[in-house]
Amino acid sequence: MKKILLFLFLFSIIFVNPKALTLAPNAKSAILIESSTGEVIYSSNENEKRAPASMTKMMSLILIMEEIEKGNLKWDEKITISENASNMGGSQIYLEKGEVMSVYDLVKGISMASANDAVVALAERISGSEEDFVKRMNKKAKSMGLSNTYFKNATGLDEKGHYSSAKDMAKIARELVKHKKILEFSSTYEDYLRQNTNKKFWLVNTNKLIKTYEGMDGLKTGFTKEAMYCLTATATRNNMRLIGVIMGENDSKTRNAEMSALLDYGFNLYKVNTLIKKGEVVSKYTDNKSSSISTKVVANEDINILNKKGSKKRKITYDVIIKKKTLPIKKGDVVGYLEAKENNNKIFKVDVVVNKDIKKANIVELFFRNLGEFITGDYIFN
């Protein structure tokens, strides 16, 4: 009897349309995507607007990481905590007014303990106030094409008009994991703040699956009365990263069990194949003003294709769209994107970069370049 039930279960997984499956039956909405392509493996009510609770902090962390990577914020910079930040309440690391803490430890507190006080402290440092930081969050959401997301705060505390969707949260998570440093924090189960002081504080990751689910290294839990129990989780196995989002569960135990089942479904049935390897040439960049100023355009990372195990390899074509930029251009600068298609339908696009610096030509170089074009007859006077 057990063998028959197992056969029926596997049959349903392999042959039934994922849209017809109910992998997270208790969730109000859910989605599972493959990270490198963004392709959807499973979804249920994925566009429904719901309170996202502390999953909101994923967008806050994107802006924080961008500031760090631009050099506008240093990991070892000391932040003085304001009264406003210290009074946030909810999930916190109990920052006190006037206390000084490094950016590194504040990000650790946000990533592991979902600290409201820490995220507000960094929002104030970056934008002057949480209100102005939230404006940047919404601007970023708009630039990412998130049509079902609007933020009213940086923490995720319930507030009228503060909402997102499972699909948008998955897109935010996909953007966040590109900042790989954040995974060092979100994959740590326990750590300490204020070490070597009499206020040593024990941090335990709010995402308990970090300890029990193979390959999991993030990403963000959430709970409020309105949002109920939420989780955005990401795990990697066999060179494939999956991102799952579950919103509106009744309790954390059910949330975690259904997230595990969702991820198992993806890992058991799908794999990725590499279409283009990192550094592989996909096009050529030529300057508008001179055809002799050019360089190769390459993939900035492996470009993968999602395939169902046991199925025929998908036939994928792609176009490279180059956007002209003002010189100089530095190695690694994004100059366009690669758009993958299947049966003439667009399935995803990824950025492409130049593989070396392109310097702006000086007057002497332009003179001899134009002289050469004139002599060879390539330069035409009207």
BATOR-443821 format. One record per residue: residue in one letter; x, y, z of N, C-alpha, C in turn. Coordinates in steps of 0.02 Angstrom, whole numbers, padded with zeros to 5 digits, always signed. Each point is the difference from the previous one (the first is absolute). Example, Ala and Ser with C-alpha at 12.3 -4.5 7.8 and 13.67 -1.06 7.14 Angstrom:
! BATOR-443821
A+00660-00284+00390-00045+00059+00000+00045+00060+00000S-00018+00053-00036+00042+00059+00003-00039+00055+00037
END
This chain:
! BATOR-443821
M+00042-00061+00000-00042+00061+00000+00043+00063+00000K+00054-00001+00041+00044+00058+00003+00033+00013-00068K+00018-00055-00036+00031+00007-00066-00048+00032-00049I-00064-00018+00005-00051+00028-00045-00008+00074+00012L-00003+00019+00064-00008+00071+00018+00060+00040-00024L+00061-00028+00009+00061+00034-00022-00001+00009-00075F-00022-00052-00036-00003+00004-00074-00049+00055-00021L-00058+00002+00032-00050+00051-00018+00026+00070+00014F+00036+00008+00056+00028+00065+00017+00051+00022-00053L+00046-00046-00018+00051+00017-00050-00031+00013-00067F-00052-00039-00017-00035+00011-00064-00030+00069-00003S-00031+00022+00055-00031+00066+00002+00052+00055-00007I+00058-00010+00032+00052+00051-00003+00028+00006-00071I+00011-00057-00032+00034+00001-00065-00047+00020-00057F-00062-00022+00002-00043+00009-00058-00055+00053+00008V-00014+00020+00061-00052+00050+00009+00029+00070-00008N-00038+00045-00031+00022+00069-00007+00012+00030+00070P+00058+00031+00011+00014+00029+00065-00053+00049+00024K-00033+00034-00048-00052+00048+00019-00058-00035+00035A-00009-00065-00016-00056-00038+00030+00018-00029+00067L+00065-00002+00016+00021-00027+00064-00011+00050+00056T-00008-00025+00060-00004+00044+00058+00056-00019+00047L+00057+00032-00010+00060-00017+00038+00003+00035+00067A-00035+00056+00006-00003+00037+00063-00074+00013+00016P-00037-00053+00018-00073+00005+00006-00025+00050+00052N+00041+00015+00051-00023+00044+00053+00021+00073-00011A+00041+00012-00049+00025+00068-00014-00053+00039-00039K-00003+00065+00013-00044+00044-00038+00027+00010-00071S+00067+00002-00006+00032+00006-00066+00069-00030+00004A+00026-00023-00058+00065-00032-00001+00029+00002-00070I+00066-00006-00003+00034-00004-00065+00067-00034+00010L+00023-00034-00052+00067-00030-00001+00031+00018-00067I+00060+00030+00002+00036+00017-00062+00071-00027+00002E+00029-00006-00061+00071-00015-00006+00035+00066-00004S+00052+00011+00040+00028+00066+00009+00036+00028-00061S+00042-00039-00034+00041+00027-00053-00041+00022-00061T-00056-00033-00012-00043+00018-00057-00062+00040+00021G-00020-00009+00063-00062+00032+00022-00062-00038-00021E+00009-00058-00031-00059-00037-00025-00040-00030+00058V-00065+00002-00008-00046-00024+00051-00011-00075-00006I+00010-00036+00055-00011-00072+00002-00069-00016+00027Y-00021+00038+00050-00066-00009+00030-00026+00067+00026S-00066+00009-00004-00029+00061+00028-00073-00010+00018S-00021+00038+00051-00070-00001+00022-00016+00069+00028N-00048+00034-00030-00019+00068+00021+00061+00046+00006E+00047-00009-00046+00065+00034+00005-00004+00076-00007N-00054+00025-00030-00006+00073-00010-00046+00033+00052E-00024-00038+00048-00045+00027+00051+00038+00047+00046K-00026+00061+00009+00033+00049+00044-00013-00019+00073R+00055-00007+00037-00005-00019+00070+00052+00038+00041A-00011+00004+00065+00050+00028+00045+00061-00046+00001P+00060+00026-00014+00059-00043-00005+00040-00008+00065A-00022+00035+00053+00036-00002+00064+00075+00015-00011S+00043-00034+00037+00072+00016-00002+00035-00022-00064M-00034-00034-00045+00030-00013-00066+00013+00066-00035T-00034+00053+00022+00013+00068-00023+00075+00017+00004K+00032-00026+00051+00070+00017+00013+00047-00024-00056M-00023-00045-00043+00041-00020-00057+00013+00059-00046M-00051+00043-00010+00011+00059-00041+00045+00050+00037S-00010+00007+00065+00045+00043+00039+00072-00023-00006L+00011-00066+00002+00067-00027-00005+00031+00010-00069I-00042-00002-00052+00026+00014-00067+00031+00069-00003L-00037+00050+00026+00025+00069-00001+00062+00007+00044I+00001-00033+00057+00058+00002+00044+00061-00030-00034M-00008-00057-00032+00055-00033-00035+00025+00042-00058E-00045+00032-00035+00020+00043-00056+00043+00058+00025E-00019+00029+00056+00039+00055+00028+00070-00024+00021I+00004-00059+00027+00064-00028+00021+00044-00013-00062E-00030-00030-00051+00038-00017-00060+00022+00062-00040K-00037+00054+00007+00019+00063-00032+00054+00037+00039G+00013-00022+00061+00049+00032+00042-00028+00058+00041N-00066+00010-00002-00031+00053+00039-00010-00019+00073L+00009-00063+00014-00010-00026+00068+00053-00054+00011K+00034+00002+00056+00053-00048+00014-00023-00050+00053W+00024-00062-00007-00019-00051+00048+00020+00018+00071D+00058+00033+00007+00024+00015+00068-00021+00069+00024E-00042+00035-00039-00024+00066+00022-00043-00007+00063K+00010+00045+00047-00038-00002+00062-00062+00045-00006I-00057-00027+00015-00064+00036-00004-00024+00016+00071T-00016+00064+00011-00028+00020+00065-00076-00006-00003I-00028-00037+00046-00071-00017-00002-00043+00059+00024S-00051+00017-00039-00045+00054+00018-00054-00024+00048E-00034+00047+00031-00056-00018+00044-00055-00034-00040N-00013+00024-00060-00051-00029-00043+00014-00074-00014A+00062-00016-00019+00018-00069-00015-00005-00044+00062S+00021+00026+00057+00000-00039+00062-00070-00015+00025N-00049+00039-00022-00069-00008+00022-00043-00042-00047M+00030-00034-00048-00040-00034-00051-00042-00057+00027G+00026-00038+00047-00039-00056+00027-00004-00058-00049G-00042-00049+00015-00005-00059-00042+00064-00040+00002S+00017-00035-00054+00064-00036-00003+00056+00050+00004Q+00048-00011+00044+00052+00050+00011+00062-00030+00032I+00054+00040-00001+00061-00021+00035+00012+00048+00059Y-00053+00035+00020-00001+00042+00059+00055+00054-00001L+00002+00036-00056+00045+00057-00006-00023+00056+00046E+00047+00035+00030-00016+00055+00045+00019+00066-00033K-00037+00052+00016+00016+00067-00025+00073+00017+00017G+00037+00023-00051+00070+00019+00011+00049-00058-00005E-00026-00062-00002+00045-00058-00007+00033+00003-00069V+00060-00025-00004+00038-00001-00063+00010-00072-00022M-00019-00016-00062+00009-00068-00026+00022+00003-00073S+00041-00048-00021+00026-00001-00068-00054-00019-00050V+00010+00021-00062-00045-00019-00055-00003-00076-00005Y+00057-00032+00008+00004-00074-00004-00047-00032+00050D+00002+00022+00062-00042-00031+00052-00073+00018-00008L-00014+00059-00026-00070+00018-00013-00030-00043-00055V+00038-00011-00053-00024-00044-00054-00009-00071+00025K+00046-00022+00043-00007-00066+00031-00065-00004+00040G-00015+00052+00037-00062+00001+00040-00062-00001-00043I+00002+00034-00057-00058+00001-00046-00009-00069-00031S+00055-00028-00025-00003-00063-00038-00019-00060+00043M+00027-00001+00061-00011-00058+00043-00060+00008+00046A-00006+00058+00031-00051+00010+00052-00058+00045-00023S+00002+00021-00064-00053+00042-00027-00010+00064+00041A+00055+00031+00020-00001+00056+00046-00028+00064-00030N-00058+00022+00025-00031+00062-00024+00043+00060+00018D+00029+00001+00061+00040+00057+00020+00063+00007-00043A+00030-00056-00020+00060+00002-00041-00014+00025-00071V-00056-00021-00029-00015+00021-00068-00017+00075-00002V-00034+00025+00051-00016+00071+00003+00064+00041+00010A+00046-00024+00041+00064+00035+00011+00038+00008-00066L+00002-00053-00041+00035+00004-00064-00039+00041-00051A-00066-00003+00003-00041+00042-00045+00013+00074+00013E+00005+00018+00064+00014+00069+00018+00070+00021-00021R+00047-00045+00005+00069+00016-00021+00004+00010-00076I-00036-00040-00038+00004+00003-00073-00040+00058-00029S-00061+00011+00026-00044+00049-00031-00019+00059+00045G+00023-00001+00062-00016+00055+00046-00060-00014+00043S-00047-00039-00027-00060-00019+00037-00028-00063-00029E-00039-00036+00040-00033-00061-00026-00047+00019-00057E-00035+00055+00007-00048+00021-00051+00034+00008-00068D+00058+00034-00002+00035+00009-00063+00030-00065-00026F+00020-00044+00045+00025-00065-00019-00055-00041-00033V-00061+00004+00026-00057-00037-00028-00016+00026-00070K+00010+00064-00012-00009+00027-00068+00048-00035-00049R+00061-00011+00024+00049-00035-00042-00020-00073-00010M-00029-00031+00051-00024-00068-00007-00053-00005-00054N-00047+00047+00000-00053-00001-00051+00026+00016-00069K+00049+00044-00003+00032+00016-00065+00034-00062-00028K+00034-00036+00043+00033-00062-00020-00052-00052-00022A-00055-00005+00037-00053-00047-00018-00028+00015-00070K-00008+00064-00014-00026+00020-00065+00050-00017-00055S+00064+00012+00012+00051-00015-00050+00006-00075-00013M-00020-00041+00048+00002-00073-00007-00065-00027-00031G-00047+00044-00013-00063-00021-00030-00047-00036+00047L+00004+00016+00064-00043-00033+00050-00068+00035+00003S-00048-00030-00033-00066+00033-00008-00046-00009+00060N+00017-00046+00045-00044-00014+00057+00034+00014+00067T+00043+00051+00000+00039+00015+00060+00000+00075+00014Y-00013+00017+00063+00009+00069+00022+00018-00001+00075F+00053+00036+00016+00024+00001+00069-00019+00064+00036K-00017-00007+00063-00013+00058+00043+00053+00006+00055N+00039-00052+00010+00054+00002+00050+00055-00049-00021A+00056+00003+00035+00059-00041-00018+00002-00066+00038T-00047-00010+00047+00003-00057+00045-00049-00056-00017G-00058+00018-00026-00052-00049-00013-00055-00002+00052L+00003+00046+00048-00054+00005+00048-00065+00016-00036D-00056-00028+00023-00064+00010-00033-00017+00074-00005E-00018+00022-00059-00020+00068-00013-00045+00001-00061K-00054+00036+00002-00046+00003-00056+00036+00024-00062G-00009-00036-00056+00031+00019-00062+00070-00029-00009H+00023-00040+00048+00066-00033-00005-00013-00072-00022Y+00020-00017-00061-00017-00066-00026+00051-00024-00052S-00003-00064-00013+00038-00030-00055-00035-00065-00020S+00032-00040-00041-00028-00064-00022+00055-00052+00001A-00020-00063-00004+00050-00053+00000+00046+00006-00061K-00029+00017-00057+00041+00007-00061+00050+00057+00007D-00022+00057+00026+00045+00057+00008+00054-00015+00053M-00019-00034+00053+00049-00018+00051+00054-00046-00028A-00020-00045-00044+00049-00045-00033+00048+00040-00043K-00025+00051-00034+00043+00042-00041+00049+00040+00043I-00025+00024+00057+00043+00037+00047+00054-00046+00027A-00019-00061+00019+00048-00048+00025+00052-00018-00053R-00022-00007-00061+00046-00015-00055+00052+00055-00008E-00022+00062+00009+00047+00057-00004+00046+00001+00060L-00026-00016+00059+00040+00003+00061+00056-00052-00001V-00014-00061-00024+00052-00052+00001+00057+00013-00049K-00009+00049-00044+00056+00020-00043+00055+00033+00042H-00019+00028+00057+00048+00028+00047+00021-00057+00047K+00047-00040-00022+00015-00064+00032+00021+00006+00073K+00027+00058+00019+00021+00010+00069-00058-00010+00049I-00061+00017-00022-00057-00004+00044-00013-00072+00022L+00018-00048-00043-00012-00070+00015+00045-00025+00057E+00056+00035+00011+00043-00018+00057-00037+00012+00066F-00040+00053+00001-00039+00015+00060-00061-00046+00005S-00038-00004-00055-00064-00036+00002+00009-00075+00008S+00060-00026-00014+00012-00072+00008+00029-00019+00068T+00013+00051+00041+00027-00013+00068-00057-00012+00049Y+00003-00055+00035-00055-00017+00045+00004+00038+00067E+00060+00007+00027+00007+00037+00062+00066+00038+00003D-00002+00057+00034+00059+00043+00005-00011+00047+00059Y+00045+00048+00009-00006+00047+00055+00012+00072-00022L-00031+00046+00035+00014+00071-00006+00027+00025+00067R+00034+00057-00002+00028+00031+00061+00045-00048+00038Q+00040-00038-00037+00046-00046+00033+00051+00040+00041N+00026-00032+00049+00050+00030+00045-00028+00061+00039T-00066+00000+00010-00032+00051+00042-00045-00035+00050N-00026+00038+00047-00047-00030+00048-00071-00003-00028K-00008+00019-00065-00066-00003-00032+00002-00047-00061K+00040-00052+00005+00006-00049-00054-00070-00026-00018F-00015-00001-00067-00068-00015-00022+00002-00060-00048W-00038-00051+00017-00002-00062-00040-00050+00008-00057L+00025-00012-00061-00043+00002-00059-00016-00071-00022V-00063-00014-00012-00020-00064-00029-00042+00015-00062N+00017-00032-00055-00033+00013-00063-00075-00016+00005T-00042+00047-00023-00072-00012+00002-00022-00053-00050N+00044-00016-00049-00015-00052-00049+00029-00066+00023K-00041-00041+00034+00024-00062+00029+00019-00052-00053L-00023+00008-00062+00016-00048-00052+00074+00003-00019I+00034+00053+00019+00072+00005-00011+00035-00061+00031K-00026-00024+00054+00032-00054+00037-00023-00069-00025T-00058-00004-00032-00029-00065-00015-00007-00016-00074Y+00000+00052-00044-00012-00014-00071+00066+00003-00039E+00017-00054-00034+00063-00005-00036+00006+00055-00054G+00055+00037+00003+00014+00050-00051-00029+00069+00013M-00039+00008+00055-00032+00064+00012+00050+00050+00029D+00000+00061-00029+00044+00053+00025-00036+00067+00007G-00065+00000+00004-00038+00062+00011-00074-00013-00010L-00045+00049+00011+00020+00068-00009-00034+00047+00050K-00068-00004+00007-00033+00047+00044-00068-00026+00022T-00010-00001+00066-00065-00018+00028-00041+00064+00010G-00063-00010+00019-00042+00057+00016-00062-00022+00038F-00020+00042+00048-00063-00012+00035-00027+00066+00028T-00064+00012-00015-00039+00051+00034-00071-00028+00005K-00041+00034+00038-00069-00024+00007-00036-00001-00067E+00012+00052-00041-00033+00004-00065+00031-00047-00051A+00066-00003-00002+00035-00040-00050-00003-00074+00016M-00006-00018+00064+00006-00069+00024+00072-00023-00012Y+00011-00065-00003+00069-00025-00006+00021-00003-00074C+00057+00031-00014+00025+00004-00068+00073-00022-00002L+00022-00020-00059+00070-00020-00007+00021+00005-00074T+00057+00032-00010+00035-00005-00064+00063-00040+00014A+00006-00057-00033+00057-00045+00012+00037-00013-00065T+00066-00010+00007+00039-00018-00059+00050-00055+00018A+00009-00045-00047+00046-00056+00011+00033-00018-00066T+00060-00030+00005+00038-00020-00059+00017-00074+00004R-00013-00035-00055+00021-00070-00008+00019-00011-00073N+00053-00038-00011+00020-00018-00068+00003+00060-00047N+00031+00053+00024+00010+00061-00040-00065+00035-00019M-00054-00013+00036-00064+00034-00013-00025+00033+00064R-00015+00064-00004-00028+00037+00057-00074+00010-00011L-00040-00021+00049-00072+00012-00001-00018+00053+00052I-00052+00037-00015-00027+00049+00047-00075-00014+00008G-00021-00009+00062-00071-00012+00014-00027+00054+00044V-00063+00018-00011-00034+00050+00042-00067-00029+00021I-00013+00003+00065-00064-00021+00028-00027+00056+00043M-00063+00019-00010-00031+00055+00037-00065-00023+00032G-00012+00023+00061-00065-00010+00031-00012-00069+00030E+00052-00029+00032-00010-00065+00034-00024+00012+00072N-00032-00051+00028-00028+00006+00067+00052-00007+00056D+00054-00037-00014+00052-00009+00050+00066-00016-00034S+00055+00009+00037+00066-00008-00029+00016-00073-00018K-00026-00047+00038+00013-00071-00013-00028-00020-00068T-00062+00020-00014-00032-00015-00064+00037+00036-00056R+00017+00063+00012+00037+00040-00049+00064-00035-00021N+00038-00023+00049+00065-00031-00014-00008-00067-00036A-00051-00038+00020-00012-00065-00032-00020+00009-00072E-00043+00049-00013-00022+00010-00069+00055+00031-00043M+00042+00041+00029+00057+00027-00038+00048-00057-00019S+00011-00046+00047+00044-00056-00015-00028-00042-00057A-00065-00011+00001-00032-00039-00053+00004+00036-00067L-00007+00066+00002+00003+00041-00061+00070-00005-00031L+00051+00007+00041+00068-00004-00025+00017-00071-00023D-00022-00050+00037+00011-00069-00021-00028-00013-00069Y-00059+00026-00012-00033-00007-00066+00046+00027-00055G+00027+00059+00010+00043+00030-00051+00064-00039-00010F+00033-00018+00054+00064-00035-00006-00008-00071-00028N-00056-00033+00016-00010-00068-00024-00018-00004-00074L-00033+00052-00025-00025-00004-00069+00039+00041-00051Y+00040+00049+00023+00032+00046-00047+00075+00002+00007K+00033+00022-00052+00072+00011+00000+00014+00060-00046V+00060+00026+00004+00019+00054-00046+00057-00024-00045N-00003+00022-00062+00054-00011-00048+00028+00068-00020T+00064+00003-00009+00032+00064-00017-00004+00013-00075L-00031+00056-00018-00006+00021-00070+00063+00037-00021I+00023+00046+00042+00060+00040-00013+00040+00004+00064K+00065-00012-00004+00042+00001+00060+00024+00072+00014K+00013+00012+00064+00027+00065+00021+00063+00017-00039G+00002+00061-00028+00058+00022-00039-00004-00016-00073E-00050-00039-00020-00007-00018-00071-00024+00061-00040V+00030+00010-00060-00017+00057-00042-00068-00010-00031V-00043+00051+00006-00067-00004-00029-00013+00055-00052S+00043+00052-00001-00009+00054-00047+00062+00044+00000K-00005+00057-00034+00055+00048-00004-00028+00070+00014Y+00037+00038+00040-00020+00068+00014+00042+00048-00042T-00033+00043-00040+00034+00049-00042-00025+00069+00017D+00046+00046+00008-00018+00069+00018-00037+00033-00058N-00048+00042+00017-00040+00036-00051+00044+00041-00047K+00051+00034+00028+00039+00049-00038+00058-00029-00039S+00019-00061+00017+00056-00030-00035-00005-00075+00002S-00003-00030-00059-00007-00072-00005+00064-00036+00023S+00056+00038+00006+00063-00032+00021+00004-00007+00076I-00045+00034+00036-00002-00008+00073-00051-00054+00016S+00025-00058+00017-00047-00055+00013+00032-00050+00048T-00043-00042+00028+00023-00054+00044-00053-00055+00001K+00018-00055+00031-00046-00056+00001-00051+00007+00057V-00059-00024-00014-00054-00002+00050-00007-00072+00023V+00000-00010+00066+00000-00069+00027-00054-00009+00053A-00013-00062+00014-00047-00017+00055+00035+00013+00066N-00035+00033+00045+00029+00017+00066-00003-00058+00048E-00040-00050-00016-00008-00060+00040-00026-00056-00045D+00001-00060+00024-00029-00055-00039-00073+00015-00014I-00020-00009-00063-00070+00010-00019-00031-00069-00009N-00048-00015+00043-00028-00067+00003-00069-00006-00030I-00018-00061-00014-00067-00017-00024-00029-00053+00047L-00061+00011+00022-00034-00047+00044-00032-00056-00041N+00014-00062+00020-00027-00058-00035-00031-00048+00049K-00054-00032-00022-00031-00052+00041+00039-00064-00010K+00017-00033+00055+00038-00062-00005-00038-00052-00042G+00035-00034-00045-00031-00051-00041-00033+00026-00063S-00005+00067-00006-00031+00029-00060+00053+00019-00051K-00022+00012-00061+00046+00021-00053+00028+00068+00017K+00062+00012-00022+00031+00065+00011-00038+00053-00038R-00013+00056+00033-00038+00054-00032+00043+00034-00054K-00034+00022-00052+00034+00035-00055-00005+00075+00013I+00056+00028+00018+00002+00071+00020+00042+00040-00049T-00026+00057-00020+00039+00048-00040+00007+00063+00041Y+00045+00044-00022+00007+00062+00037+00023+00058-00045D-00019+00059+00021+00022+00063-00032+00038+00040+00051V+00050+00038-00022+00037+00045+00044-00015+00071-00020I-00026+00038+00046-00019+00070-00012+00052+00044+00034I+00035+00040-00040+00053+00044+00026-00027+00071+00008K+00013+00029+00058-00019+00069+00013+00063+00043+00000K+00002+00051-00041+00060+00041-00006+00010+00043+00063K+00063+00006+00020+00017+00039+00059+00055+00050-00017T+00005+00051+00041+00052+00050-00009+00066-00028+00025L+00053+00010-00041+00066-00022+00021+00027+00046+00055P+00044-00023+00044+00029-00067+00001-00047-00052+00031I+00013-00064-00017-00037-00055+00029+00050-00046+00034K-00015-00022+00061+00045-00043+00037-00017-00073-00010K+00051-00042+00005-00010-00072-00003-00053-00021+00051G-00048-00039-00022-00054-00022+00044-00061+00043-00001D+00003+00058-00034-00059+00043-00005-00054-00033-00043V-00062+00006+00022-00057-00027-00038-00012+00044-00062V-00002-00031-00058-00011+00038-00062-00062-00024-00038G-00037-00046+00030-00060-00025-00034-00024-00063+00035Y-00039-00039-00037-00027-00061+00029-00009-00054-00053L+00000-00061+00024-00014-00058-00042-00071-00022+00014E-00039-00008-00052-00071-00019+00007-00010-00070-00029A-00017-00048+00044-00010-00069-00021-00072-00010-00023K-00008-00041-00053-00066-00013-00028-00011-00075-00010E-00062-00019+00006-00021-00069-00014-00063+00004-00043N+00004-00027-00060-00056+00006-00048-00021+00073-00009N+00050+00044-00005-00010+00073-00009-00032+00034+00060N-00008-00035+00055-00025+00030+00062+00058+00017+00046K+00002+00061+00025+00053+00021+00045-00008-00036+00067I+00054-00031+00023-00006-00036+00064+00041+00033+00056F+00055+00033-00017+00036+00039+00050+00054+00042-00034K+00026+00049+00037+00057+00038-00026+00050+00012+00056V+00064+00004-00019+00054+00011+00047+00048+00052-00027D+00033+00036+00045+00047+00052-00020+00063-00031-00032V+00030+00038-00048+00065-00018-00028+00048+00058+00010V+00065-00014+00002+00050+00050+00018+00057+00000-00051V+00041+00053+00002+00061+00002-00042+00057-00034+00038N+00047-00029-00038+00053-00038+00033+00066+00038+00008K-00001+00065-00019+00059+00042+00013-00021+00073-00001D+00043+00043+00026-00013+00072+00001-00001+00028-00071I-00044+00049-00012+00001+00038-00063+00010+00072+00018K+00058+00026-00017+00016+00069+00017-00023+00048-00055K-00015+00060+00021-00019+00052-00047+00062+00024-00037A-00002+00002-00067+00058+00020-00040+00015+00074+00010N+00065+00016+00003+00019+00071+00005+00001+00032-00070I+00014+00065-00004-00003+00037-00063+00049-00028-00051V+00061-00016+00022+00051-00026-00047-00022-00067-00029E-00026-00045+00045-00023-00066-00024-00057+00008-00050L-00046+00046+00014-00056+00011-00046+00024+00026-00067F+00051+00046+00001+00026+00028-00062+00028-00055-00046F+00044-00042+00028+00031-00052-00041-00049-00054-00020R-00049-00013+00045-00051-00049-00017-00042+00024-00059N-00021+00063+00003-00039+00028-00055+00041+00006-00064L+00065+00016+00008+00044+00004-00058+00004-00067-00034G+00006-00052+00040+00004-00067-00029-00064-00018-00036E-00057+00018+00029-00064-00015-00032-00007+00039-00066F+00027+00062+00000-00004+00042-00061+00042-00031-00055I+00061-00023+00017+00046-00027-00049-00028-00064-00031T-00033-00042+00042-00026-00063-00026-00067+00008-00035G-00026+00061+00002-00064+00013-00035-00060-00016+00042D+00010-00015+00065-00057-00015+00044-00032+00062+00027Y+00034+00056-00005-00025+00063+00027-00026+00042-00058I-00063+00018+00001-00031+00035-00057-00021+00070+00019F+00021+00047-00039-00021+00070+00009-00062+00014-00041N-00047+00034+00029-00061+00019-00038+00009+00069-00030
END
